[in-house]
Amino acid sequence: MRADHVEVSWDADKSNWLVRIKSGEEVIRRHCKLPKDTDEQSLRTAAQQVVHDEGYELNVAELVIRR
């Protein structure tokens, strides 16, 4: 399956990164335990791994990182 939209944002309550995978009406949320100051390339790589682990394919253009 292909993910329609993937967003990575900092979750201040949990003090780690939150990856949201949206496919149709379904939204999957997974946390990544990376430091807040992680560089963008590392966040992209981690998000791609999370998406893959959930069984989705990712179009890199659909990945948004919110700092």
C-alpha positions in Angstrom: 0.0 0.0 0.0 1.1 3.6 -0.6 1.0 6.2 2.1 -0.9 9.3 1.0 0.9 11.6 3.4 3.6 11.3 6.0 4.3 14.0 8.6 7.1 14.1 11.2 6.8 16.5 14.1 8.2 17.0 17.6 5.9 15.7 20.4 6.7 17.9 23.4 4.6 15.8 25.7 6.6 12.6 24.9 9.9 14.3 24.1 10.4 12.4 20.9 9.4 12.6 17.2 6.0 11.5 16.1 5.5 10.0 12.6 2.0 10.2 11.3 1.2 8.0 8.3 -2.1 8.8 6.5 -3.5 6.3 4.0 -7.1 7.2 3.0 -9.1 7.6 6.2 -6.6 5.6 8.3 -3.9 7.4 10.4 -1.1 5.6 12.1 1.0 7.3 14.7 4.4 6.0 15.7 7.1 7.6 17.9 10.8 7.8 17.1 13.3 8.1 19.9 15.7 10.6 18.2 17.0 13.8 19.9 15.1 17.0 19.2 18.1 18.5 17.3 18.3 15.6 14.8 19.2 16.7 11.3 16.6 16.5 8.6 18.2 13.7 6.6 18.2 11.4 9.8 14.5 12.3 10.3 13.7 11.4 6.7 15.6 8.1 7.0 13.8 7.2 10.3 10.4 8.1 8.9 11.0 6.0 5.8 11.9 3.0 8.0 8.8 3.5 10.1 6.6 3.7 7.0 8.3 0.6 5.6 7.9 -1.3 8.9 4.2 -0.5 8.9 3.9 -2.1 5.4 3.5 1.1 3.3 5.4 2.6 0.4 6.5 6.2 0.6 6.6 8.8 -2.1 9.4 11.1 -0.7 7.5 14.1 -2.0 4.7 13.3 0.5 7.0 13.5 3.5 6.7 16.7 5.6 8.9 17.5 8.6 7.6 20.1 11.0 10.1 21.5 13.5 
